[in-house]
Amino acid sequence: MMTRETPILLVGYNVRAMALSARLAGFTTWAFDYFGDRDRGPGYDLKSAGIVEFDARLLVTHVMAHPPSRVIWGSGFENQPALLDILSLRHVLWGNSRESVERVRTWNIVCNIANTMGISCPRQQVSGVVPRNGRWLLKPKLSGGGKGIRQAGPGEMIRHGMVAQKWLEGESVSLTFLSDGKRLLARLWTKAFKDPTGPSFRYTGGVLCPYGIGRDAGGEAMALALVRQCGLRGWNGIDFVYHKGQLTYLEVNPRWTGSVELWERATGYPAIGALSSAMDGSTMAFPAPEKFVGKRIVYARTPTVWNSEIEDALAGSIADIPRSGEQFLSEQPICTVFAEGLSFEDVSNKLQRMANHVLQSCEHMT
């Protein structure tokens, strides 16, 4: 029998934010991810086991060895929804089912919903060659966090597992929301920034904008329609491009996203506490964020070594803390830094300075 003391099982590419949130809400956890960062808490990680690539199936075998509990799944599972069926044989999913994930990851279904809200979808081509008119991207069909996306050459062959998508002018924005299959219980808008030190197109973080960049352009109406038509439950996200007052749909992330912890930092309310209430059927209205809060993933510019002195200098503003002396190759993520400010630009500048401090301190160790 599950009680509040039964550890919540967290599984995904990086579950550190979930683990911190759960502890803030008074839960205990057992974590399964790739990194095993020191601030994540107890659990299993692939990196320490000497496994080079993320392996969701292997993590599932470890989760299934635990007594029945509640499972929150994160990045790395949305493209393998059959694994959710396996997890649900033994555990209770605090999030979306396989059926809901498959619906919102089907391009035509979501585009039809977007179009009814006045939101357009970019041109795509799944076979043949990249059109020669305009700028195009090549994107993996099964990927996340921007990994594997690159500029496409005119006339380039579209290989199996890839899709060509028309380049869009505008700002990258995201709507993150908590739902119970019927309602939007919490929401936040974030704006991404281009990190000149990070890999091209990879997710590098962003800034929560309390006034909602795309709020009046149909984004929240689209989210509510997805919740009701696809049964979305838990924390979810939708990525858009915002240009001249109009949104263009890019992707649904039917899981805990990297922006959830910004809502938590802005409101002071544990995101997993809110999730627990939503899963229990509570109709509680959660606080709206009222300040600019941002995060930035710091990627190595060159092969480098973690300098643990950074932890004291940036205490309270750093997470995903590596092991002492841990080594990183160029373009690998080192840690995450956080900042608050008066505007998007103010927060972005603070994050830039903090990232520079991390990089310079670590590069000094090599």
C-alpha positions in Angstrom: 0.0 0.0 0.0 1.3 3.4 -1.0 1.5 6.2 1.6 3.0 9.7 1.5 6.2 8.2 2.9 6.5 5.8 -0.1 9.3 7.2 -2.3 8.2 8.8 -5.6 10.1 7.3 -8.5 11.5 9.8 -10.9 12.8 8.7 -14.3 14.2 10.6 -17.3 17.3 12.1 -18.9 17.8 14.5 -16.0 15.4 14.4 -13.0 17.3 16.7 -10.6 14.6 19.4 -10.7 11.9 16.9 -9.9 13.9 15.6 -7.0 14.5 19.0 -5.5 10.8 19.9 -5.9 9.6 16.7 -4.3 11.8 17.3 -1.3 10.5 20.8 -1.0 7.0 19.4 -1.0 7.9 16.9 1.8 8.2 13.8 -0.4 11.0 11.3 -0.5 12.3 10.1 -3.9 14.3 7.5 -5.7 15.8 8.8 -9.0 16.8 7.1 -12.2 18.5 9.3 -14.9 21.6 9.7 -17.0 23.7 12.2 -14.9 23.3 11.4 -11.2 24.3 15.0 -10.2 25.1 15.4 -6.5 22.1 17.6 -5.8 19.7 15.0 -7.3 19.6 12.7 -4.3 19.6 8.9 -4.0 19.0 6.7 -7.0 20.7 5.1 -10.1 22.4 6.8 -13.0 23.7 5.6 -16.3 26.8 7.8 -16.3 28.3 6.2 -13.1 27.5 2.8 -14.6 29.8 3.6 -17.6 27.0 3.8 -20.1 27.7 6.5 -22.7 24.3 7.1 -24.2 20.9 7.7 -22.5 19.0 4.4 -22.4 15.3 4.7 -21.4 14.7 1.0 -21.6 17.5 0.2 -19.1 16.1 2.8 -16.7 12.7 1.2 -16.9 14.1 -2.2 -15.9 15.5 -0.6 -12.7 12.2 1.3 -12.0 10.2 -1.9 -12.4 12.3 -3.6 -9.7 11.0 -1.3 -7.1 7.8 -1.8 -5.1 4.6 -0.2 -6.5 4.7 3.6 -6.2 4.0 6.8 -8.1 6.2 7.5 -11.1 6.9 10.9 -12.7 8.6 10.5 -16.1 10.6 13.2 -17.9 12.6 13.9 -21.0 13.6 10.9 -23.1 10.3 9.0 -22.8 8.0 11.1 -25.0 9.4 9.4 -28.1 9.1 5.9 -26.6 5.5 5.9 -25.3 5.3 2.1 -25.2 7.6 2.3 -22.1 4.8 4.1 -20.3 2.6 1.1 -20.7 5.3 -1.0 -19.0 5.7 1.4 -16.1 1.9 1.5 -15.6 1.8 -2.3 -15.1 3.4 -1.8 -11.7 3.2 1.9 -10.8 0.8 4.8 -10.9 1.8 7.4 -13.5 1.7 11.0 -12.2 1.5 12.3 -15.8 0.4 11.3 -19.2 -0.5 7.9 -20.5 0.8 6.3 -23.7 -2.5 7.2 -25.5 -2.3 10.9 -24.6 1.4 11.1 -25.6 0.8 9.4 -29.0 -2.0 11.8 -29.8 -0.1 15.0 -29.0 3.0 13.7 -30.8 1.0 13.2 -34.0 1.6 16.2 -36.2 -1.7 16.4 -38.0 -3.8 16.0 -34.9 -2.1 18.9 -33.1 -1.9 21.1 -36.2 -5.7 20.8 -36.7 -6.3 21.9 -33.1 -3.8 24.8 -33.5 -5.4 26.0 -36.7 -8.8 26.2 -35.1 -7.2 28.6 -32.6 -5.7 30.8 -35.3 -2.2 29.4 -34.8 -0.3 28.3 -37.9 2.1 25.3 -38.4 5.3 25.4 -40.3 5.8 23.6 -43.6 7.3 20.2 -43.3 8.7 17.6 -45.7 9.4 14.0 -44.6 11.0 12.5 -47.7 12.7 13.4 -50.9 15.0 16.4 -50.9 15.1 19.7 -49.1 13.3 22.4 -51.1 15.6 25.0 -52.8 13.4 28.0 -51.9 14.1 29.7 -48.5 15.8 28.5 -45.4 15.1 25.0 -44.0 16.1 22.9 -41.0 16.7 19.2 -40.7 15.3 17.8 -37.4 15.3 14.2 -36.0 11.8 12.8 -35.7 12.7 11.3 -32.4 14.8 13.6 -30.3 14.5 16.3 -27.7 16.0 19.5 -26.4 17.0 20.6 -29.9 19.6 17.8 -30.2 20.4 16.9 -33.8 18.8 19.9 -35.4 20.9 21.7 -38.0 20.6 24.0 -41.1 19.7 22.1 -44.2 21.4 22.6 -47.6 19.2 23.2 -50.6 18.5 20.0 -52.4 19.9 17.9 -49.6 18.5 14.4 -49.2 16.1 13.9 -46.3 17.3 10.8 -44.7 15.2 8.2 -42.8 14.3 9.4 -39.3 14.6 13.1 -40.3 12.1 15.8 -41.3 12.8 19.1 -43.1 11.0 22.1 -41.6 10.8 25.6 -42.9 12.8 28.2 -41.0 10.7 30.6 -39.0 11.5 34.2 -38.1 10.7 35.3 -34.6 11.3 34.5 -30.9 11.3 31.1 -29.4 8.6 31.0 -26.7 7.0 28.2 -24.6 3.9 27.8 -22.7 4.2 25.4 -19.7 1.1 24.3 -17.9 -0.3 22.0 -15.3 -3.5 20.2 -16.1 -5.8 17.5 -14.7 -7.3 16.3 -18.0 -10.0 19.0 -17.9 -8.5 22.3 -16.8 -5.4 24.4 -16.8 -4.4 24.7 -13.2 -1.2 26.7 -13.6 0.7 28.2 -16.5 3.8 30.2 -17.4 5.3 31.7 -20.5 9.1 31.6 -21.1 11.2 33.1 -23.8 14.4 31.3 -24.9 17.7 33.0 -25.6 20.5 32.1 -27.9 23.6 31.1 -25.9 26.7 32.0 -28.0 28.7 29.5 -25.9 26.3 26.6 -26.3 25.7 24.1 -29.1 23.5 25.4 -32.0 19.8 24.7 -31.5 20.3 22.9 -28.2 18.1 23.9 -25.3 20.1 26.3 -23.2 17.4 27.7 -20.9 15.2 30.8 -20.9 13.4 33.4 -18.9 10.0 33.3 -17.3 8.1 36.4 -18.5 5.2 37.1 -16.0 3.1 39.0 -18.6 3.0 36.1 -21.1 4.5 36.8 -24.5 2.0 34.7 -26.4 -0.9 34.9 -24.0 -3.2 36.9 -26.3 -2.3 35.0 -29.4 -4.3 31.8 -28.8 -1.6 29.8 -27.0 -3.5 29.1 -23.8 -6.7 28.3 -25.7 -4.8 25.8 -27.7 -3.4 24.3 -24.5 -6.9 23.9 -23.0 -8.1 22.3 -26.2 -5.2 19.8 -26.1 -6.0 19.0 -22.5 -9.6 18.3 -23.2 -9.2 16.5 -26.6 -6.1 14.5 -25.7 -6.5 14.0 -22.0 -3.3 15.7 -20.9 -2.5 15.4 -17.2 0.4 16.8 -15.1 3.0 19.3 -16.3 3.3 19.8 -20.0 4.8 22.3 -22.5 4.1 23.7 -26.0 6.9 25.3 -28.0 6.1 28.2 -30.4 7.7 30.8 -32.5 6.3 34.3 -31.8 6.5 36.9 -34.6 4.5 40.1 -35.1 1.8 39.2 -32.6 1.3 35.7 -34.1 2.2 32.2 -32.8 3.4 29.3 -34.9 3.3 25.9 -33.4 6.4 23.8 -33.2 6.0 20.9 -30.7 4.2 19.5 -27.6 6.3 18.2 -24.8 3.8 16.0 -22.8 5.9 15.9 -19.7 7.7 17.8 -17.0 9.8 20.5 -18.9 12.9 22.5 -18.1 10.7 25.6 -17.4 8.7 24.0 -14.5 11.3 24.9 -11.9 11.1 28.6 -13.0 7.4 28.6 -11.9 8.5 27.1 -8.6 11.2 29.7 -8.1 8.8 32.6 -9.1 5.9 31.5 -6.9 7.6 29.7 -4.0 5.1 26.8 -4.4 6.5 23.3 -4.9 5.7 22.1 -8.5 5.4 18.5 -7.4 3.1 19.6 -4.6 0.9 21.2 -7.2 1.2 18.0 -9.4 0.1 15.9 -6.4 -3.0 18.0 -5.9 -3.8 17.8 -9.6 -3.5 14.0 -9.7 -5.7 13.8 -6.6 -8.5 15.8 -8.3 -8.1 19.0 -6.4 -9.6 22.1 -8.1 -7.1 24.4 -6.3 -6.0 27.5 -8.3 -2.3 27.9 -8.1 -0.5 31.2 -7.9 0.5 33.0 -11.1 4.2 34.0 -11.4 4.8 37.7 -10.9 8.6 38.2 -11.6 11.2 37.5 -14.2 13.2 34.3 -13.3 15.6 32.6 -15.7 17.9 29.6 -16.0 20.8 28.8 -18.2 22.5 25.5 -18.9 26.3 26.1 -19.1 28.0 24.0 -21.8 31.7 23.4 -21.9 33.6 25.4 -24.6 36.6 23.1 -24.5 37.5 20.0 -22.5 37.3 21.1 -18.9 37.2 20.0 -15.3 34.6 20.9 -12.6 35.9 23.4 -10.0 34.0 22.8 -6.8 34.8 26.3 -5.5 32.1 27.6 -7.8 29.5 26.0 -5.5 30.2 28.5 -2.7 30.4 31.5 -5.0 27.0 30.7 -6.6 25.2 29.1 -3.7 21.5 29.1 -4.2 21.9 30.0 -7.8 23.4 26.8 -9.2 22.1 23.3 -9.8 23.0 20.0 -11.6 26.2 20.0 -9.5 28.8 17.6 -10.9 31.0 15.4 -8.8 34.3 16.8 -7.6 36.9 16.7 -10.4 34.4 15.5 -13.0 35.6 16.1 -16.6 33.6 17.4 -19.6 34.2 17.3 -23.3 33.4 20.3 -25.5 29.6 21.0 -25.8 28.7 18.8 -22.8 26.5 20.4 -20.1 28.4 21.3 -17.0 25.7 22.8 -14.7 22.7 25.1 -14.6 22.6 28.7 -13.2 19.6 30.8 -12.1 18.9 34.5 -11.8 16.1 36.9 -11.1 15.7 40.5 -12.5 13.6 43.3 -13.7 13.2 42.2 -17.3 14.2 39.6 -19.8 17.3 41.5 -20.7 18.3 42.0 -17.1 18.0 38.3 -16.3 19.8 37.3 -19.5 22.7 39.6 -18.7 23.0 38.2 -15.2 23.0 34.6 -16.5 25.6 35.5 -19.1 27.9 36.8 -16.3 27.3 33.7 -14.2 28.0 31.3 -17.1 31.2 33.1 -17.9 32.3 32.8 -14.2 31.6 29.0 -14.3 33.5 28.5 -17.6 36.5 30.6 -16.6 36.8 28.8 -13.2 36.5 25.3 -14.8 38.8 26.0 -17.7 41.4 27.3 -15.2 41.5 23.7 -13.8 42.7 22.1 -17.0 
